[in-house]
Amino acid sequence: MGLNPVLAMFIGIIVMMALIIMNKLHPFPSLIISAILIAVLAMPFGPEDKLVDTLTKCVSTVTSGFGNTMASIGVVIGFGCIMGIFLEKSGAAKQMALTILKLIGVKNCDVVLGLTGFVVSIPVFCDSGFVILSSLAKEFSRLTKKSMVWLGGILGMGLYITHFMVPPTPGPLAVVGTFNNNGLALDLGMYIIYGLLISIPLFIFAVFLFRYFGKKYPDLVVPYEIDRSQYTDAQLEVLDKIDAKIKAGKDLENSDFTALLETEKLPSAGLSFATLLVPIVLIFANTICGQIVPGTTVATIFGFLGQPVVALFISLCMGAFLLCGDLGSKKCVDLMQEACRDAGPIVFITAAGGALGAVINTSGAAKMMADVIVATGIPGILVPIIIGVIMRFPQGSGTTAMITGSAIVAPMVVALGINPYLAALSLCLTTMCPSFLNDSYFHVVTNFSGMDIKTSLKTWTIGSILVPAFGSVIFIILSMFIH
């Protein structure tokens, strides 16, 4: 007789964390080892017709969970990464910033930066997005005398929020896949909409939070004098005009900054936003048509075009032939190769998380835990909220935390009696918390904003705790009305 499945699960999770944190083993083999260990310790388990009672069947359970997850989202993650790198390298991200600047104005440059990050991070990794846009944040800081704690912080948080909350970013996409593999039927189009809706109050909260931090640390401003060798002649010409305007005591206007951005060769605003929005619109149209006009020709057409693989493939083609059309075929292929290198580890980690989830689900560990939690009277929504933090805190990777956490939470959702969308989104939310020394993004934000570690811990890290805490309150309130 094997161990209690819950005890076996805890042992497996602890071993996995130890392998990642102490031995620096990659999350992919760590997750597979943990899944096999749980299966072996809990053996025999499962229904009578699918009883797992041999070592061979333990391995088969793991590999089938891996394969099912890979089949459901492997291609989508790969296409999403390619789409993201096209938006990054073509200059589309900066064109989006330019468009948002024209709409909002330089007096709210923090909102411009944050909103640009908010939009860009839906397909682009937040680390890359910050590197791309940090130069714009520094120009705003240098010319407006606003602290980089303020501007760098809100740029970082805008990128951070949608990175965790809105597919096709790999983390939330993997969570949707894991929940679907557990029979919870999350619609990707609706998940994107709900993720965006929840992200809006989080972003508004972050704007006021980092304005407070900026006033608390006002001195971290980029020096006004520049290294002229780092700029093109066209950029220097614009900067000299801005400098003359500042010395004359005149206020800066939107046109001053748009002129600076327009010195670079950028794709059109329409094409930049279309490449990002077309797959989202198609996925959402599939959802709406399936509900409003099911069985019609329109529903059939959008049912095909709105499949995530097809929608992202269309966006990928737009990126290759339109956004990056001037780069040449070799450069375009090289960019896709680079994106595939980035996507590979994420796909394998995601599928390994699916293997772990399959074992936890089949062993009955998740249902046992859920039954105990329900019996104690603890609100079910607290389970994904707490598990998200527990999975994130020790090992620093938000994507790994989302994948591992969803493998634990998804099999428990029905027994906990919580809405699966709220469970998935709240899990993604709290895997933001906290971003500190063991998180690569912490160091990207810190270094590219010019902050020292101490200041970053007091501002950025605190922000990465307070924003999910604020969001958790929203989810707790929503759970009272949505079941």
N, C-alpha and C positions, 0 to 999 in steps of 0.2 A: 504494500500500500504506500502510495507516494505522500508527499507533504501536502498540507492544506494549500490549495491553489493561490490564496492570497499571500501566504507566507512565501511560497515559491516565487511569486511575482515580486515581492519586496526584495528578496535576495537577488533576483535577476537584475532589477533596476539598480540596486546598490553596486553590484558587480560592474554593470555597464558604466555607471558614473565614475567608478574608481578607475576603470580602464581608460576612459577619456581624459580624466583630470590628472591622475597620478602617473599613468604610464604613457600618456600622450598618444594613445592608440586612436586611429581615425574612427569617427562615429559609425561608419558603415560596418566594419567587422565587429565593433563593440555591440551594435544593435543585434546583429546575427548571433553572436555568442550568447548575449542575454536571452534571446528568444529560445535558442536551443536549450540553454540551462534551465529556464522556467519549465519548458516542456518535459525535460528529463526528470526534474525534481517533482513535478505534479503528476507524473504518469502513475496509473492510467487515468485518463479523463476523456470527456466528450460523450455524445449520445451513443447508444448501443450500436447503431448501424454504422457509426464512424468512430468507434472507440480507438483512442490512441494509447496503445499498450505495449509498443515495442520502440526501440531506439530508432529503427528505420522509419516508423510512422511519425515519430517526433520531428525528424528531419524533413519528411514530406509535408507536414503541417507548416513548417517554416518556409519551405521553398514555394508551396502553393500560395501562401500569403504574400510572399515577395513577388511572384509572377502576376497575381491578380492586380496588385497595386501598380506594378510597372506597366501593365496593359492599359490601365485606366487613365494614367496621367503622364507616363513617360514622354510621349511625343509632345504633349501640350507644354511641358516644362522646357523641352528642347527648343520648340518654336518660340516660346515666350522669351527665352534668353537671347535668341537671335534677333527678335524684334527689338529688344531692349538695347542691344549693342548698336543696331542701326540708328536708333534715336539718339544714342549717346555720341557716336562718332561723326554723324552727319551735321551736327550743329543744331538739330531740331530742339534740343533742350534749351539752348540759349535763345532760339527764336520764340519759344513759349514764354521765356522770361521777358523778352522784349514786348510781346503782345500783352502780357499781364501788366507790365509797367505802364503801358499806354492807357490801360483801362483804370488802374488804381491810383497811379501817380507816385512821384518820388517822395512826397511827404510821408507816405506810408510804405517806405521801402522795405521795412521788416515784413509786412504782409505780402509784398511782391515776392520776396525771397521765399517765404514760407509756402505761399500758394504754388510757386513754381516747383518747389520740392515736392509738394503734395501731389501735383499732377505727374511730374517726371518719374516719381518712384513707383508708380503703378506697374510699368514694365521694366524700369531700370533699377539695378541694385542700388540701395541707398549709399553704399560706400563710393561707388563710381559717380553717382549723382552729386554727392557732396564735393568730390574732387573737381568735377566739371564746373560747378556753380560757385565754389568758394572764391574764385577770382572776382566774380561779380560782387559778392558780399564784401570783399576787401575794398573794392572801388567805392562802394556805397559808404563804408566806414571811413575811408580816407577823406572823402569829399563832404560827407554830412556830419562827421565827428561823432558818429554813434559807435558805441562799444561793440566789439566783435563777440563779447559774451551774449549780447542782445541779438545781433544780426546772424552770427554763426549758429547760435543756439536755436533760433526759430527756423533757419534753413534746415538745420539738422533734424529738428522735430517734425517739420513738414514732410521731409523724406521718410522719417522713421515711422510715422503713423500709417501711411498708406502701404509701406513695405510690409507691415504686419496685418493690416486689416483688409486689403483689397487685392484679389486675384487679378491678373495672372502672375503676380509675384509668387515664387515657388512655395513659400511657407504656407500661406492661407490656401493655395491651390491644393497642396498636399493634405491639409486638414479636410477640405471638402471631399477629396478622394477617399480618405480613410473613413469618414462618416458614411459616405455612399456605400463603401464596401461592407459596412456594418448594417446595411438595410435602412438607413435613415433618410435617403432620397433628398439630399440637398440640391436644389436647382442652382447651377452656377450663376445664371443671370440674376436671380433674386439675391443670391449671396453678395454679388458685386454691389447691387443697389443698397442692400442693408449695410454693407461694410462702408460705403461712401456716406450714408446717412449718419452712421455712428461716428465716423471720422470728423464730420463737420464740427460738432461741439467740442471734440477733443482738440481740434486745431484752434478754435476760438479761445479755449482755456489756455492753450500753450502760448498764444500771442500775448495775452496779458501777463502770463507767468514770466516770460523772457523779457518783457518790457520792465518788469520789476527787477529782474536780475541785472538788466542793463543799467538801471539807475543805481543799483547797489555796487556795481563794478564799472564805473563810467570811464576809467582811464585806459582800458585796453582798446585803444583806437589805432588803426593803421597809420604809421607816420605819413605826413603830407608829402614829403619829398620822395621822388620816385627814381628808380634806376631806369633811365631813358633807353638803355640798350635792350630792355625787355619788351619794348613796344614797337609796333610798326610805325612808319612815317605817318600814315593816315590816322592812327590812334593818337600819336603825339600832337598832331595838328588839332584834333578835337580837345585833347587834354589841355593844351595851351589856351584855347578859347575859354574852357571852363575855369582855368586858373585866373585868367584876366577878369572874368566875371566875379569870382570870389573876392579878389583883391579890390574890386570896385564896390564891394559891399552889396552886390545884387544877389537875389535868391536864385537857387538853381531850379530849373524846370525839367519836365519830362523829356523835352527835346534834347537837352544836354546829354542825358544818359542814352537815349535811343540813338543819337548820333554816334556815340562811342561803340555801342553794340553793332551798329550797321556798318562799321568799318570792316567787319568780318563777313566772309561769304557764307550766308545762311540760307537754308531752304525757306520756302514761303510759309507763312503762318498757317494757311489753310491745309497744306500738305503735312506739316508737322503735327498738327492736332488730329488730322484725319487718320494718319497712320496709327496714332494711339487710340482714337475713339471708335474706328470702324469695327474692330473685333468686339468691343464692349457693346456697341449698338446691335450688332448681329446676334450676339448671345442673348441679349435682353429681348430682342424682337422675337427670337425663337420661343422664349418663355411666354411673352404676351400673346403671340398668335396661337400657341398651343392651348391657352386658356380661353381666348375670346372666340377664335374661329377654328376650332379643332376639326381635322379631317378635310379641310379645304385645300385648294391648290396653293394658296398663299402660305398656309401653315406648313405644307409639305416643303415648299421652297425654302422658307426660313428655318424649317426643321433641319434641313441639310446645311445651309449656309451658317446657321447659328450653332452648329456643333463646334465645341472649342477648338478641335484640331483644324477644321476648315476655316473658321473665323481667324485664327492666328496665322494660318498659312496665307490667307489673303493679305493680312497686314505685313507678313514677312516679304511677300512679293512686292508690295508697295514700297517697303524699305529698300529692297535690293535694286529695283528697277527705276524708282522715282527719287527717293531720298538720297540714295548713294549712287545714283546713275552716273554722276560725274567722276566717281572715284576709280573707275576701271574695274574690269572683271576680276583681275587678280586680287586687288585690294578688297573687293567685296567678298570673295571666297575666303581670304585670310581672316576677315572679320567674323564670318560664320564659323570658321575653324576655332577662333578664339572663344566665341560664344559656346560652342560645343564642349570645349575644355572646361568652361565654367559650369555648364549644365550637367556634365557627367557625374561629379561627386554629389550634386543635389539629387539627381534622379536615383542614384544608388542608395543614398541615405533615406530618401522617401520610401523606396520599395522595401528597405530593411525595416523601416518603421511599420510598414504594412505587415511584414512577417511577425514582428513583435505583437502587433494588434491581433493578428489571427490566433496566436497562441493564447493571449490573454482572454480573448473572446471564447475560444473553444474550451479552454480549461474551466471556465465559469468563474474565474477570479473577479472579474469586473462586476458580475451580477451579485456575487456575495458581498463585495464592498458596498455596492449601491443599496442592497437590502439593509445592511447595518446602518448606513447613513440615514436612510429613510426612517428607520426605527428610532433613531436618536432625535428626530425632529429638526435636524440641521437643514436650512434651506438648500435645495439641490443646486442652485446656481453658484453657491460658494465652492462647490467641488471643482469645476473647471477653472474658476478664478484662482484657487489656491494651488492646484496642480500646475498651472502655467508658471507661477512664480517658482515653485519647487524645481521644476524641470529646467528653468532658465538660470537660476542663481548660481549653482555650482560650476557650470561648464561654459557659460557665456555666449553660446550660439543660439540666437533666436529661432533660426530655421530648425535646428536639431530639437529644440525645446517644443516647438509646435508639432513636429512629427511624432516625437515620443509621447508628448502629452495627449495628442489626439488618439494614439493607440490605446491609451489607458482610459480616456474619457468616453470615447464613442460607444463602447459596449455597455456603458453604464447609463446612458441618457434616458432610455425608455423606463428603466427601473426608478430613476431619480425623478421622473415626471416633469422634466424641463423641456422647453422648446429647443429642438436641435440647432436651429440657427443661433439662438442666444447662447447655447452651450459652446458651439464652435467659435463664435465671434469673441466671447468672453475669454476663452482659452487663448486665442490669438492675441488679444489685448494684453493679458498679464504676462505673456512671454516677452514683452518689452522690458520687463522689470526684473532687475535693474541693469542699466548699461554702465559698467564700471571697468576696472582694470583688466578683467579677463575677456573683454569684448573688443574685437578689432575695430568696430565702428566708434567706440569711445575714443580710441587713439586717433582715428581719422578726424573726428570733430575737434578734438583737443589740438592736434598739431596744425591742421589747416586753418583753425581759428586763431592760432597764436596764443592759446591759453597754456598756463602751466597745469600740472596734474592736480594740484591742490584746488585751484579755482574751478577746474572742470568737475571735480568731485562735488564741490559745493553748489554747482549750478546745473551742468548737464546731467549728472547722475541723479541729483534730486529731482530734476524735471522728468527723467525717465521713470521715476517712482510716482510722482504726483499726478502725471497725466493718466497712467493706467488706474491709479486709485480713484481719480475723478470718474473715469469711464466705468469702473466697477460699480460705483454708486448708481450710475445710469442703468446698468444691466440688472442690478438688484431691484430697482424700481420697476423696470420693464417686465421682470419675471413675475411680478405680482399680478400683471394684467394679461400677459401673453403666455400661453401654455402649449 
